[in-house]
Amino acid sequence: MTALVDLPDALADAGCLVRKLDGWTGPQVAGYRWREPDDEPAGVMWHHTASSAYTPNRDKANLWIGLSYWDTDRLYQSGGGFPVVVMANAYPAPISSGYGVRQVLADYVKADIPFEGRQTQPDDPWAGNTHYINIEVVLDGTGTQMDDAVWDTLATVGATINDLYGWSPARHIGHAHHTRRKIDLRDGRFADANQTIIALRDAIKEAGMSQLYQIGIEDPLYEEISWLLFILQGGNVDPNKWSNQITEKLPWKTNVRLPQVEDFDLIGSLTGMNTTTLTRLKADGLYKWGKEIAALREYAYGTQWSSV
């Protein structure tokens, strides 16, 4: 069964308010399934409803996102309430992507290459429904700026889906990337749908930095990071990479903030890091090394930083 059945619990763990439509765990239409290997989707397509309010249904999308209260099933783009994610389908929605350009899926989404630019090619005779997770955002698409809390929820949803499938932000496209017939997802803060999705990919990447993370497991290649942990532990931790003490000493970290340039400077000065390595960390480390650096810094402030 599709991994999307695990998404509501994962979203709840990430702090989202989630509702589920009746029957969401099974296909809306008999035999209508994902066409990718292992009966899974290949990416995410973002849409807007082209109206300021909408009642979620199982025909048009897998997920719906908007503002609501608990005493109504209707979602709104503004007017109060709180962001709600509605899980409509764990299998493809019968009406969603429509015809579009298949090359976007084959040469960009599945290749983890971010597609950019307004789609100008004619549609191919196929529909993306059974290849994309389709998400409808309640937004009129006429220049209205999205509610900040809803935008943050979009980023959290995208990051959680990526974590579930092991995807990068490049797996996310707008409906306007899929077909030249569409202009969504369009947020009024940005010039068009393309710029909206570029900004959303960045927001998803940042939201993914707040996922659970354990020191030493993901990228323990820079020995200087191990040296810092060695210093913080008073010299009682084996500083070699893959050390059991390193991987077991610090607990799982939740909601670790993105690091600043000063974090790298501080760690570099404490460890005697050479200039070349420090420059490289600053250049590519914000996302590649950010969780490790930020978690170490956070841990240090809570323990022995002042005595180092």
C-alpha positions as CSV (number, residue, x, y, z in Angstrom):
1,M,0.0,0.0,0.0
2,T,1.2,3.5,-0.8
3,A,3.4,5.2,1.7
4,L,0.9,8.1,1.7
5,V,-1.1,6.3,4.3
6,D,1.7,7.2,6.8
7,L,1.5,10.9,5.9
8,P,-1.2,12.1,8.3
9,D,0.7,10.8,11.3
10,A,3.9,12.2,10.1
11,L,2.3,15.6,9.5
12,A,0.7,15.5,13.0
13,D,4.2,14.8,14.4
14,A,5.5,17.8,12.5
15,G,2.8,20.0,14.2
16,C,0.2,20.2,11.5
17,L,-3.6,20.0,12.2
18,V,-4.8,17.2,10.0
19,R,-8.3,16.0,9.0
20,K,-9.1,12.9,6.9
21,L,-11.9,12.4,4.5
22,D,-13.9,9.2,4.6
23,G,-12.4,6.4,2.5
24,W,-9.1,8.3,2.0
25,T,-6.9,5.1,2.5
26,G,-8.3,3.4,-0.6
27,P,-8.6,4.2,-4.3
28,Q,-11.4,6.6,-5.2
29,V,-11.9,4.6,-8.4
30,A,-11.4,0.9,-8.5
31,G,-8.0,0.0,-10.1
32,Y,-6.8,3.6,-10.2
33,R,-3.3,3.4,-8.7
34,W,0.1,5.0,-8.9
35,R,2.0,4.0,-12.1
36,E,5.5,4.4,-10.7
37,P,7.5,1.3,-9.5
38,D,6.3,-0.1,-6.2
39,D,2.9,1.6,-6.6
40,E,4.2,5.0,-5.5
41,P,4.1,8.6,-6.9
42,A,7.2,10.3,-8.4
43,G,6.7,13.9,-7.2
44,V,4.4,16.6,-6.0
45,M,2.3,19.0,-8.1
46,W,1.0,22.1,-6.4
47,H,-2.3,23.8,-7.4
48,H,-4.5,26.6,-6.2
49,T,-8.3,26.4,-6.1
50,A,-8.9,29.7,-8.1
51,S,-11.4,30.6,-5.4
52,S,-11.1,32.0,-1.9
53,A,-13.0,29.1,-0.3
54,Y,-13.5,25.4,-1.1
55,T,-14.8,22.3,0.4
56,P,-12.3,19.4,0.0
57,N,-13.3,16.4,-2.0
58,R,-11.7,13.2,-3.1
59,D,-11.9,13.9,-6.8
60,K,-9.5,16.7,-7.3
61,A,-6.5,16.2,-5.0
62,N,-4.6,14.1,-2.5
63,L,-4.3,17.0,0.0
64,W,-6.0,20.3,0.6
65,I,-4.6,23.1,2.6
66,G,-6.3,26.3,3.9
67,L,-7.6,28.1,6.9
68,S,-10.5,26.7,8.8
69,Y,-12.2,26.1,12.2
70,W,-13.1,22.8,13.6
71,D,-16.9,23.4,13.3
72,T,-16.8,23.6,9.5
73,D,-15.5,21.4,6.6
74,R,-14.9,24.4,4.4
75,L,-11.4,25.9,3.9
76,Y,-10.7,29.5,3.3
77,Q,-7.7,31.7,2.1
78,S,-8.3,34.3,4.8
79,G,-10.6,35.5,7.5
80,G,-9.2,33.8,10.5
81,G,-9.0,30.3,11.8
82,F,-5.9,28.1,11.6
83,P,-4.1,26.2,8.9
84,V,-5.6,22.8,8.3
85,V,-4.3,19.9,6.1
86,V,-7.0,17.7,4.7
87,M,-6.0,14.2,3.6
88,A,-8.3,13.3,0.8
89,N,-6.6,10.4,-1.0
90,A,-3.7,8.1,-0.4
91,Y,-4.1,7.0,-4.0
92,P,-4.4,9.1,-7.2
93,A,-7.3,11.6,-7.4
94,P,-9.4,11.0,-10.5
95,I,-9.4,14.7,-11.5
96,S,-6.2,16.7,-10.8
97,S,-3.2,17.0,-13.0
98,G,-4.9,16.7,-16.4
99,Y,-2.9,16.5,-19.6
100,G,0.6,18.1,-19.5
101,V,4.2,17.8,-20.8
102,R,5.6,14.4,-19.9
103,Q,9.2,15.5,-20.3
104,V,8.9,17.5,-17.0
105,L,8.3,14.3,-15.1
106,A,10.8,12.2,-17.0
107,D,13.7,14.6,-17.4
108,Y,13.3,16.8,-14.4
109,V,11.2,15.6,-11.5
110,K,12.4,12.0,-11.5
111,A,16.0,13.2,-12.2
112,D,15.9,15.6,-9.2
113,I,16.5,18.6,-11.4
114,P,14.3,21.6,-10.6
115,F,12.2,22.6,-13.5
116,E,11.8,26.4,-13.9
117,G,10.0,28.6,-16.3
118,R,6.5,28.9,-17.6
119,Q,5.5,25.8,-19.6
120,T,5.2,26.7,-23.3
121,Q,5.0,23.2,-24.9
122,P,1.8,21.6,-26.0
123,D,0.3,18.8,-23.8
124,D,1.2,15.2,-24.4
125,P,-1.7,12.7,-24.6
126,W,-1.3,11.6,-21.0
127,A,-2.4,12.8,-17.5
128,G,-0.1,13.2,-14.5
129,N,-2.7,12.1,-11.9
130,T,-1.1,8.7,-11.4
131,H,2.4,10.0,-11.1
132,Y,2.1,13.1,-8.9
133,I,0.8,13.8,-5.4
134,N,-1.6,16.6,-6.1
135,I,-2.1,19.3,-3.5
136,E,-4.7,22.0,-3.7
137,V,-4.1,25.3,-1.8
138,V,-7.2,27.4,-1.2
139,L,-6.2,30.6,-3.0
140,D,-8.0,32.7,-5.6
141,G,-4.8,33.0,-7.7
142,T,-5.6,36.6,-8.7
143,G,-2.7,38.3,-6.8
144,T,-3.8,37.6,-3.3
145,Q,-0.9,37.1,-0.8
146,M,-1.0,33.7,0.9
147,D,-1.5,33.7,4.7
148,D,1.9,33.4,6.4
149,A,0.8,30.5,8.5
150,V,-0.6,28.7,5.5
151,W,2.7,29.3,3.6
152,D,4.6,27.8,6.6
153,T,2.3,24.8,6.5
154,L,3.0,24.3,2.8
155,A,6.7,24.2,3.6
156,T,6.1,21.7,6.4
157,V,3.9,19.5,4.3
158,G,6.5,19.5,1.5
159,A,9.4,18.7,3.8
160,T,7.4,15.9,5.5
161,I,6.6,14.3,2.1
162,N,10.3,14.6,1.1
163,D,11.3,12.9,4.4
164,L,8.7,10.1,3.8
165,Y,10.0,9.3,0.3
166,G,13.6,10.5,0.5
167,W,13.0,13.2,-2.1
168,S,14.6,16.6,-2.7
169,P,12.7,19.9,-3.2
170,A,13.3,19.4,-7.0
171,R,10.5,16.8,-6.9
172,H,8.0,19.7,-6.4
173,I,6.5,21.5,-9.4
174,G,3.6,23.9,-10.0
175,H,0.6,23.1,-12.2
176,A,2.0,25.8,-14.6
177,H,5.2,23.8,-15.0
178,H,3.0,20.8,-16.1
179,T,0.9,22.6,-18.7
180,R,0.8,25.9,-20.5
181,R,-3.0,26.0,-19.8
182,K,-2.5,26.8,-16.1
183,I,-1.1,29.6,-13.9
184,D,-1.1,27.9,-10.5
185,L,0.2,27.8,-7.8
186,R,0.5,31.6,-7.7
187,D,1.0,33.6,-4.5
188,G,0.6,37.3,-4.8
189,R,4.0,38.0,-3.2
190,F,5.7,36.6,-6.3
191,A,5.5,37.5,-10.0
192,D,4.0,34.3,-11.2
193,A,3.6,30.6,-10.5
194,N,7.2,29.8,-11.4
195,Q,8.6,32.2,-8.8
196,T,6.1,30.9,-6.3
197,I,7.4,27.4,-6.6
198,I,11.0,28.5,-6.6
199,A,10.4,30.2,-3.3
200,L,8.4,27.2,-2.0
201,R,11.2,24.9,-2.8
202,D,13.5,27.1,-0.7
203,A,11.0,27.1,2.1
204,I,10.7,23.3,2.0
205,K,14.4,23.0,2.2
206,E,14.5,25.2,5.3
207,A,11.6,23.3,6.9
208,G,13.5,20.1,6.2
209,M,16.3,21.4,8.4
210,S,14.0,21.1,11.4
211,Q,13.5,17.3,10.9
212,L,14.7,15.0,13.6
213,Y,18.5,14.6,13.4
214,Q,21.1,12.7,15.3
215,I,24.7,13.8,15.5
216,G,27.3,11.7,13.7
217,I,24.8,9.7,11.6
218,E,24.3,11.7,8.4
219,D,27.5,13.5,7.5
220,P,30.4,12.9,10.0
221,L,33.2,13.5,7.4
222,Y,34.7,16.7,8.8
223,E,36.9,15.6,11.7
224,E,36.8,19.1,13.1
225,I,33.1,18.5,14.0
226,S,34.2,15.5,16.0
227,W,36.9,17.6,17.6
228,L,34.3,20.1,18.8
229,L,32.3,17.4,20.4
230,F,35.5,16.1,22.0
231,I,36.1,19.5,23.5
232,L,32.5,19.9,24.7
233,Q,32.7,16.5,26.4
234,G,35.9,17.5,28.3
235,G,38.0,15.2,26.3
236,N,36.1,12.0,27.3
237,V,34.7,11.3,23.8
238,D,36.5,9.4,21.1
239,P,36.8,12.1,18.3
240,N,37.1,9.6,15.5
241,K,34.3,9.7,12.9
242,W,31.7,7.0,13.3
243,S,32.7,6.7,17.0
244,N,29.9,5.0,18.9
245,Q,30.4,7.6,21.6
246,I,29.7,10.3,19.1
247,T,26.6,8.7,17.6
248,E,25.2,7.8,21.0
249,K,26.2,10.8,23.2
250,L,23.8,13.4,21.8
251,P,20.1,12.6,21.7
252,W,17.7,13.2,18.8
253,K,17.4,17.0,18.1
254,T,14.1,18.5,17.2
255,N,13.5,21.8,15.4
256,V,17.2,22.8,15.2
257,R,17.4,26.2,13.8
258,L,19.4,27.0,10.6
259,P,23.0,28.1,11.4
260,Q,24.4,31.5,10.8
261,V,27.8,32.3,9.4
262,E,28.9,33.2,12.9
263,D,28.3,29.6,14.0
264,F,30.9,28.4,11.6
265,D,33.4,31.1,12.7
266,L,32.9,30.2,16.3
267,I,33.4,26.5,15.7
268,G,36.3,27.2,13.5
269,S,38.1,29.2,16.1
270,L,37.5,26.6,18.8
271,T,38.7,23.7,16.7
272,G,41.6,25.4,14.9
273,M,39.9,24.6,11.6
274,N,42.1,25.6,8.7
275,T,41.0,28.5,6.5
276,T,40.3,26.4,3.4
277,T,38.0,24.0,5.3
278,L,36.2,26.9,7.1
279,T,35.6,28.7,3.7
280,R,34.2,25.5,2.2
281,L,31.9,25.0,5.2
282,K,30.5,28.5,4.8
283,A,30.1,28.0,1.0
284,D,28.2,24.7,0.9
285,G,27.6,24.0,4.6
286,L,24.3,25.8,5.2
287,Y,22.3,22.9,4.0
288,K,24.8,20.1,3.7
289,W,26.3,20.6,7.2
290,G,23.7,22.9,8.8
291,K,21.9,20.5,11.0
292,E,25.1,19.1,12.5
293,I,26.6,22.5,13.1
294,A,23.4,23.9,14.6
295,A,22.8,20.9,16.8
296,L,26.4,21.0,18.2
297,R,26.1,24.8,18.8
298,E,22.7,24.4,20.6
299,Y,24.1,21.5,22.7
300,A,27.2,23.5,23.5
301,Y,25.2,26.5,24.8
302,G,23.2,24.2,27.1
303,T,26.2,22.5,28.6
304,Q,29.9,23.5,28.7
305,W,30.2,26.3,26.1
306,S,31.1,29.0,28.7
307,S,33.9,26.9,30.1
308,V,35.5,26.1,26.7
